[in-house]
Amino acid sequence: MVPDVSTGSDTLGLINYLFGPGRRDEHTDPHIVAAWDMAGAPDPGRDPAATYSLLAKRLDHHVDLRTRELGGKKPPKHVWHCPVRTAPGDRFLTDTEWAEVARRVVATTGIAPESDDQACRWIAVRHADDHIHILATTVRADGRRPRTNRDGWRAQKECRKIEAEFGLRRLKSGDLTAPKTPPGAERAKAERLGQEVTTREWLREQAYAVAAVVRSIDDYFTVLQSLGIQVKPRVSAKTNEVDGYSLSAPGDTIFFGGSKLAPDLSYNRLTERLPTQDVADRPKDVPDPAEPWRRTESAMYTVRTVLNSGDDATAQGHLDAFADTLHNLARAAPGPHQAELQAAAMAFNRARRSAIRADHQATTELRHAARELTHTASIPGGLAIALIFTALHLARAAAKWHEQRGHEQQAAAAEEAFHHLQETYRQTAEPVLADLAQRAPRPQTVQCFEAAVRQAVPDHAERILADVAWPALATTLARAESAGHNARRLLAEVVAQRELDTAERPAEVLNWRITAQPNKRAQAASTHSSTLRPGTPAHPRTTAPPQQQPSARRR
């Protein structure tokens, strides 16, 4: 059951909508199911003599009295509107049940507390099977305004109780950090234009994806404009500086403020993780295209440690950076699996924020590494799978972290992202592991690796060797030795990164950890070549000084 509180100033206009045919003739049998006074509230849906104007006049009675007291000035935003909708698949409630829902909602939100004869006037209109609309005018009989602070949160809390009592689907409790749900008019417009999502939702995902890859707030606006999105900065009259912005889809005329797309897309929240001026950390030419993938994978291991540190603000900041990483991973991995990765990133957007204020100061390493993913010229297949493998385990850890703190919606979002990542991993890893198993080294070499496992990981050796992924791990160890690693020492190093007690398939875990290790021979060759300055002979000691060099004729 979902309540959605909003305010306005046009009582008659809202009544016209509630009792009218609807924007697409979807309203059927509109009528009042509950009111402040069922005898005193005319019902245009049941009484032909009851007009919309008469009902509006009765509802606005206290408002008009207060307006006269204020010398003709109406109280601002005096219309309180709260649709309450059951979840898809729920049974249809009776009028009597909807009446009880309405009375409990207006009581808990402060509109009409129980046994308060001075409360606001209100009605509950039903014009569909699955929802009602509660309309109230927020001036009490004593002329005061009702105390409706945190009314949306209180309405949600009461709806959770009603779901349990009525046997309805139990939805996740929110914490007022969720983005605004697109209203019916926006959904109708999207359907009319043949769009799968509303303009608000499309702009939100574009803004998240761009914010994940840029290095400054100026870049953020520039990239959005390059995508055809209209950007309208808001300049403060006091400081003459930008303090907000709004976006509009290409060819559209409706603008949405950043905070209306999502709380963490407001200008102030963006500047907490993006500098207001361009920075000098542009990506440089990286000789090894796999290096950004390794750095990102290593930084994500750090996030697991932070989640267990007890510092909630820093942990929330790292989850926000991880959300950006998922967007960049989807951008850097085009192909048949990109849609699943994008779905994971979109799902995790709800898990990136909570009522805990995020501390972004310690997230620089992960953010920089993730941004470099989008600038790599080639995609190392094994490393990409290793990164997805790490990401899916981090998504599961994020779900548990949110669950422990009572963040139900965020935990569900992280769990949804985990399932998308799990499907991506299954599709990409299974053929690679099968190919590695077919390329297993000679039996004598495998026996040497078995001995290395028993020496390096004695507590988990039997589980590793019994894992179905052990042949693939043996091939990966052989390749690691060819790259300059010592198998026993390498196993000990990767096991020290994170415990294996909770790993269901330890050989598979080690396989991807080892895949993410750098090639030592390639690193040594790169280091050696970089120490030689241009024009410097490779062996200066064997070359004669300039004055002793033979002449060109003698040579």
N, C-alpha and C positions, 0 to 999 in steps of 0.2 A: 504494500500500500504506500503510495507516493504522494505526499503533500507538496505544494509548490506555492509559496507565499509571495505576493507582489502587492504594490500599492498604486493608486491612481487618483484621478480627480473628477471622473465623469460617472456618476451613479446611473443616470438614464442610459448612457451609451452601453454600459455593461449589461444592464437589464435587457436592452434591445438584442444584444448578442445571445444572452442566456435563453431567452424565450423565442428567439427567431429561428430560422431554418438552418443556421450555420453557414460556414463559408462554402461548403460542398453539399448542402442539404443533408448533413449527417445527424442533425438533431431530431429526435423522435420523442413525442409525448413530453414536452418540457412541463414540469410542475414543481411546486414547492413541497419538500418532504419534511422540513423543520424550519422554525423561525423563532425570533425572540417572543412572538406572540402569535400563535397560529390563527387566533380569531381576529387579530388586528392587522394581519399581513394579507392584503388582497393577492389572490393567485390568478394571474392572467391565463395560466394553463388550464384552470378548472372553472373559472368564473368568467363568462363572456363580458360581464359588466366591469370587470377589473382591468383597468388600462395600465400600460407601462408607466405612464406619467403619475398615476395615482400611487402605484407601488413605490416609485422613486420618491414621491413627496413624503410618504409615510417613513421610508428609510432615512430620508434627509431631515426629519423633523428636528432632531437635536442639533444637527449641523446648521440648519437655518436659524435656530435660536441663537447659537453661538456666533453666527455671522452677523446678526443684528447687534449683538453685544460688542463685536469688534468694529462696528461702524461700516458694515457692508463688505468686509474683507473675509473671504472664506478661509477656513483652516487649510493649510497645504496638505496634499496627499491624503485626503480624508476617506478615500475608498480603499478598503482592505479586501483582497481577493485571494482565495485559496482553493484551487482545484484539488480534489483528493481522488486518486485513481488506484484501482486494484491492479495487481500484477497480471501479466498474460498467463492464462491457464487457471486463474482463480475462479471460483464459482461466482455467479451473480448474486449480489446482496439484495435483500428486500428493501422496500421503502422504510420499513420500521428499523432495519439494521442501519441503513444509511442515516436515518435521523439520529440514532445513537452516536454514530461516528461524528456527525456534525456537531452535536452538543458537546462531545468530549474534546473536539479540536478547538472550538471557540472558548471552552473553559480553560484548557491548558495554555493557550496562547495569550490569555489576558483580555480577549475581546468581551467575553461574557462569563466571568467566574460564577460558579454555582452559588445560588442564594444571594446574588447581587442584584437588587431591584433597580440600581442606577446604571446597569451595564449598557453597552452599545446595542444598537439595533442590528439585526442580521437575518439573513435567510439562507437556506440551502436548496439549490435547484438541481433537479435531476433531469437530464435530457438524453441519457444514454445508459446502457446496461452496466458499464464498468466504471463510472465515475460520477461525482457530484461537483458542484461549484458552490463555495461558501462566499457570500458577499456581505460585507459589513461596513457601516459608516462609523469612523473612529472618533466620535464625540459622544461622551456619556451624558446621561440625563442631568448630572450635576455640572455639566459644562467642561469637565476635565477630559484630557485625552487618556486612553487606556495605556497601561504599561505592557507594551508588546515587544520589549527587548528580547532578542534571540527567539522570536516567535517561530521561525522556520525550524530551528533545532528542537524546540519544545514540541512542535507538531510532529516531527519525525519520531521523537521519543514515544509520544502517545500512540502513534501508528504502529510502532513495534509491539506495544502491549495489545492493541486491538487485533493485530494479526494472530497473536498467540491465542487470544480468547475466541476469535471467530474461526480458527482453523484455516487461516489463509497462509499463503507462501511467505516465509520469513525472509525479508530483505535485509541487507546489510545496513547497519546504522552509519550515518555520516558524521562528519566533524566540521561542516561548513567550509571545507576546502575543495569541494567538488566544483567543476565548471558548471555554469548555468545550462540547464536542459533546454534545447531549442523549443520554443512554444509551437502551438499548433499551426500558426500562420506560416512559420518558417518551414515546417515539415510539409505543409500543403504546397508551398512554392517549389520545394525541391521535387516533390512528386509531379507537379505540373511540368517542370522543366526536364523530367526524366533523370534526375540526379539521385545517386544512391545515398548521399549524405547532404545535410543542409550546408548552406554557405558558411555559417558560424563554425560548424565542425571541420569543414575543409580548411578554412583559414587557420584554425587552431593547430591542425596537424602540420600545415606549411610553416607556421611560425615556430613550432617546436623543432622541426627538422632543420630550419635555417639557423636558429639559435645554437644548435648543437655543433655547427661547423664553423661559424664565424669567430673572429677574435676581438671584435669590438662592437659597440652598439651602433656605430656609424656603418660598419660592414653589414650589420643586421638589416638596417633600412635599405642599403644599396642592393643587397641580394634579393630582398623581397620585391623591390621595384623591377629588378631584372627578370623576375618571374611574371611580370605583368600585374602584380598586386599593387593597388593604390595605397600609398602611405601618407597619412596626414598627421604631422607632428603637432603637438600642443605646446605653445610657448607661454611661460609664466609672465604675467604682466609685471610682477614685482622684480624678478631677477633677469628677465629677458632671456631665459634659458629654457631648453626643452625639458618638460617635466611629465610628458605623457604622449600618447600617440593613438591612432586608430587606423584600421585596415579595411579595405574593401576589395572584393573579388574583381577580377578583370571584367570590365563592362557593366559592373553593378554600381548602384548609387547609394547603397546602404553601408554605412561604416560601423565597425564594431571596435570599441576601445580594447586595448590589450587586456585589461583586467576583466572585461566582459567575456573574453575568450577563455581565460583561465587565470586564477589568482597569481600564479607564478609567471605569467606573461605580461604583467603590468610593467611599466617603465622602471619603477623603483626596484622591483624584484630582478629584472633583467640586469640592471646596472650592478647588482650585488655579485653577479658571476661574470659579467662582461664589462670591461673598462669602457669609459665614455669616449676615450680617444684610441686611435689605432696604436697597436703595439708592435715592437720590432722583433716578434718571434715568428716571422714568416717561415714556412717550411723550406729547408735547404735541400739540395740534392743529396739523397741518401744512397750510398753505393750499394747497400743491401736492401732491396725492397721488402724483405721479411722483417727488418728491424722494428718498424712501427707496430707490427702485429705482435712481436715478442714483448715490446714495452707495454702495450695495452694489456696483454694477457697477464704480465707481471703486476701491473697496477691493479687489476681486478682481484688478484689474490690479496692485495692489501685491504681491499674493501671488506673481505671476509673477516679479517682481523679487527677492523674498525667496528664492525657490527657487534662483535663480542667484547668490545672495550668498555662499554657502559657510558660512553659519551654520546648521548642521543643526538645532540645538535650536529656534531661532526658526522655521525652515521647518516643522518638525514641528508646532509650535504653530499656525501658520497653516493647515496642512492640517486640523488638528482643528477650527479655526474654520470652514473651508470646508465640512467635513462638516455642521456645524450650519446653515450657510447653505443647503445642499441640502435639509435637512429643512424649513426655513422657506419655501423657494421652493415646495416641494410643498404646504405648507399654504396658502400665499397664492395659489396658482394652481389653484383648483378647476375641474373640467370634465373633458372626455374625456382630457386628457393627465396628469391628476394621478397615476394609477396608475403611469405610466412614470417620472414624477419621483420618486415614492416608492420605486420599485425602484432608481433611481440612488442615492438617499440611503442605502438599506439596504445596497447593494453597497459604497458608499464607506466605511461604518463600519469595514470591515476595514483600509482604507488610512489611517485617521485616527490610528493608533498604530503604533509599532514599538519596537524596543529602544532607540531614541534618545529620551531623556527630553525631552518637549515643554516649551518655554518659552512661557507664555501671556501674558507681560507686554505684548508688542507687538501683540497681536491685538485690542485693545479696539475699534479703529475698525471692523473688519469685523464683529465680534460685535454691536455696537450697531446698525450699519446693517442687518444681517440680521434682528435682532429687530423693527425697525420695519416690515419687510415684512408681518408678521402683523397689524399694526394699521392698515394702509391700507384706506380704505373702498372704493376702486375700483382696478381693475387696468388700467394703461395697456398696451394690447396690444403696440405696437411696442417699448416698453421691456422688457416681459416677455420677448419674443423675443430682444432684445439681451442680456439677462441670461443666458438659457439658452445663447446663442451663446458668451458669455464663459466660462460655467461648463464647457461641453464642452471648450473648449480648455485650461482650467485642469486638468480631470480628466486629459487626455492628458499635460500637463506633469507632473502628480503621478505618473502611471504611469512616466514616464521617470526622474523623480527617485528613486523607490523602486528601479527596476531598476538604476540606477547604483550603488546602495548594497547590492545583493544582497538586497533585501526582495522575495522572489519572490511570496509570497502577497499582500502589499500592492500590488505592481505589477499583479497579475492582477485584484485587486478594483477598483483605479482604472480599469483598462482596461474592465472590465465596466460600471462607472458611466458611462464615456465613451460606450459603445455605447447605453445607455439614453437619455442626454442627446442623442446624435446622432439617435436615432429621434424623440424629442420635437421637436427642432429641425426635422427634415425635415417632420413633420406640421404644425407651426405656421407655419414660415417660407415654405414654397413658395407657399401661396395669397396670402400678404401680398406677397411679391416679385412675383408675377404681377399682382396688382392695382396695385402701384406702377408696373410697366412699362406697363400700359395707360393710366395717367394721366400719361405723360411730357409735359413742357412742349413749347411750340412749337419747331420746328427752330432758329429764331434763338437762343432761350434755351439750347437744348442746345449749340449751337456756342460760346456764351459760357462755358458750364460746361466744355467740352472745353479751351478756352484756359486757364481757371482751373486745371484739373488739370495741364496741361503746365507752368504757371508754378509751382504749389505742389509738385508731385511729379514733377519731370522724370525721375527715374530709373525710375519705375514707371508713367509715363503711358500708354505703349502697352499694357501688360498690363491696366491699369484699363479703358481704353477698349475693349479687345477682350473683356473679361469679359462673360458673358451677363447679369450683374446690372447692367451699366452703365445701361440705361434706368431701372431702379428707383432707382439712385443719383442719376440726374439729377432724378427727381421729389423725392427726399429733399432734395437741394440746393435745389430751388425752395422747398420748404416751410421749410427753414432760413433762406433769405433773407427769407421772409415773417415769420419769427419774430425778425428783427433781426440775423442773422448776415451776415458778408461771406463769400462762397463760397470765395474763394482763401485768405483768412486761416484760415477754419474747417478747410479741408483740411490746411493746414500744421500746425495744432494737433493734429488727431486722428492724423496720420501720426507726429508726434513722440511720441505716447503709447507706441507699440510698432512695431518694424520690420515691414516688409511682405515681406521677402525670402522668408520661409517660407510666406507665405499663398498657397494654391492659387487662391483667387478673391478678389483684392484689392478689387474693387469691392464685393463682398458684405461684406467685413470693414469697409470704410469706411462702408457704408450703416448698419450697426448701431452703429458708433461715433458717427456723426453723430446717429442717432436718440436716443442717450443724452444728447445735449447739451441744456442747459436752454433754454427759450424766453426770449430776452432781453427782448422787449417785455413779456411777462407778469411777469418779474422786476422790471423797471423800474416797472411799475404797482403791483406789490405793495410795493416799497420806498417809493414815494411815498406810498401810502395809510397805511403803517405809521408814517411820520414825523409824520402829523397826529394830534394828540391829540384825544380825544373832546371835542366842543364848541368846537374851535378853528376859526375861519373859514378857508376855503381860501385867501383872499387878504387877509391881515391889513393889508397896506399900504394897500389901497384902502378900508379900513373906518375910520370916524372913531373917535377915542378915546371912551370912555364918556361923558365930560362934554360932548362935542360932538354926541352922537347926538340926532337930532330926537326929539321926544316921540311917543308912540304916536298922540296925537290929530292932530298935524301930518302924520304918515305916512298 
